[in-house]
Amino acid sequence: MPRQLLSLLSVFIILFTFTACSLPRGAALQYEILKKSKTPNTELAVYQVTKSFLPIVSSWPKTGALGSGRWLDHKHVGEVSTIESGDIVNLVIWESEENSLLTSSEQNAIEINNVSVSPEGTIFVPYVEQIKITGLSEEAARRKVQSKMEAIIPSAQVQLSTIAGMKRSVSLVGGVANPGNYPIVEPHFTVLNLISQGGGASPSLRNPHVRIIRAGRTYTSSLERIYKNPALDSILKGGDKVIVENDERFFRSLGAVSKEQLVYFENDNISALDAMSLVGGISDNRADPKGILVLREYSTNAIRSNGSGPSNSRSVFVIDLTSSDGLFSAGRFAINSSDTVLVTESPLTSVNTIFGILGSIFGIATRSGAVE
């Protein structure tokens, strides 16, 4: 019996020595990810996340969807809205002449409605012909039309109103209760004005983002940022298209965590500690708390050799949750969109597995010897 047991123990010690690290498991070991590869062009840049490293990495470019979106500042324009091509003009011309050119004896006014401002910026008025009014306020355009009319009808009085055309309206495409085209009713018509008129952002949206499409270029910002900073409540221009949509940024959680999944951003900023909470924490009996890895891929344009950027497009950030510096730094290390958060497996997991197998075999062997 002792000889059989010793033989079994010898076999499993050998197995343990040569195969412990290749036992079936749910995550990689830290050294497996970080070891140098013999394959050309597959090297990694590896950084330990510490207090001294945080200011360095914070200056590096953002990565992932919406990570580096441009936005439009709130820039003041003229105090008065001006008429543009495509606007609709309504005229009421009052006169008291006995022999009127425009009205009959029973009338003292004539209405000329739905006159479109031409691409050249003019409107047609009977007996005066074309009058250019683009770039003028309603009051300035009224005075100009009246001045032209007075040359032929000295008593003429003109009333003028406009309906904004496409050049003075914006399209609220979606993400609100009432999408549609909205006129720019005053010069400082902003993003928040528009969303308010549209009934507000849909409550079903995840961390709503605003997208402005202007002259073929796209600008994005979260609604939260605009709420917090009035300088970001951009003034809209005619022809702008505005979409309120979900925040599509995400990170991946893999390895020895409670949930392996895509995790969408619920807030503008998510730290590495936030990420751990969002995935339900690390596995108590599997995870290596010294081996929290954040895998990130930068554009080749961001690579720098002087520390002002990553030294390799494939970068790995190592977080140690067993030290106070590591914990505090993890709370300030920002997760970018499309990052992979990998919690590596503890080497002790394999050791415990081997001892478990040995314990089972030992028990079987003991019981076998007792039967004999």
C-alpha positions, 0 to 999 in steps of 0.5 A: 500500500505505501509503495502504491501510494508513493508511485501515485504521488510521484506520477502526479508530482511530475504531472504537476511540475510539467502541466500545472500551467496548462490546466483548463482554466477560464483566464490567462495568467499575467505573465502569459500576456506580458511575456515577450513574443518571438514573433516580429511586430507583436511586441507590447508597451506595458505600463504600471498604473501608479500615481506618477504615471496618471498625469502622463497617460491623461495627456495621451489621445482618447481612443474608441468611438466618440472618444475624441469627438469635436464639439462646437463652442457657444459663439455669440452672433448678431442680436437680430435674426436676418432674412435668408433665401428660401424664407417665406414673406407675407406682406400687407400694404395699406394705402389711402389713395383715391385711384389706387394701383393695388386696391379697389374702392372698397379696400384700403389694404392688400395682402401679398402672401407666401412670397418666397425669397429667391436664391438671389435674395430678392422678392417680387412686389407689384409695380416695384419688381425685385427687392433684395432683402436677405441679410436684413431684419424683418423691420429693416426689410419692411422699411426698405419695401415701404420706401420703394412703394412710397415712390409710386404710392406716397401714402403706402404703409407696409406690414411685413412678416416672415416664415423661416425657410430651410436656411433658418431652420434646423432638423431634429432627427430623433431621440426626442418626443417630437422630432421635426423641422424647427425654425430658428426663432432668435439669433441665440437658438441653442442645442438645449433650446431645440431639444426642449422644443422637441419634448426633451431627450427620450428617457430610454436613451443610455447617457444621451449624446448629441450629434450635430451635422453641419456642412458635412462635418459631425460634432458630438458631445454628451448631453451631460457635458452640455448641461454642466457647461453652458459654454458648450450649449452651441448656437445652431445655424440654419440647415443643421441636423441634430440627433440625440442618441445612445452613448455607443461606447463600451469596454469588454470584460474578460477573465476571472470576473463575475461577468464576461460581457460588453459593458456600455458606458452609462456615464461620460467617464468610467475609471478602472475601479468603476469598471470592476464594479460594473462587472460585479467585481473580480472572482474571489477564488480565481482572480489575481488582484495584482494582475488587472490588465487594460488592453488598448490599441492606439492609432499609429499616429499617436506613437511617441518615443519621448513619453508624450504618447504610447511607445507602441500602438498595442499597450497594456496597463497593469493595475495592482489592487493589493496596494493603496497606490494601485487602488487610488490610481485605479480610481483615477485611471480612465477606461476608454471606449473599446478597451479590454479589461482582463482580470488574469487568473491567479497562479495559485488556482492551478496549484489548488487544482493539482492539490485537489486532484492529488487529494482525491487520488490519495483518498481513493488510494487509501480506500483501496488499501483499506479494502485490500 
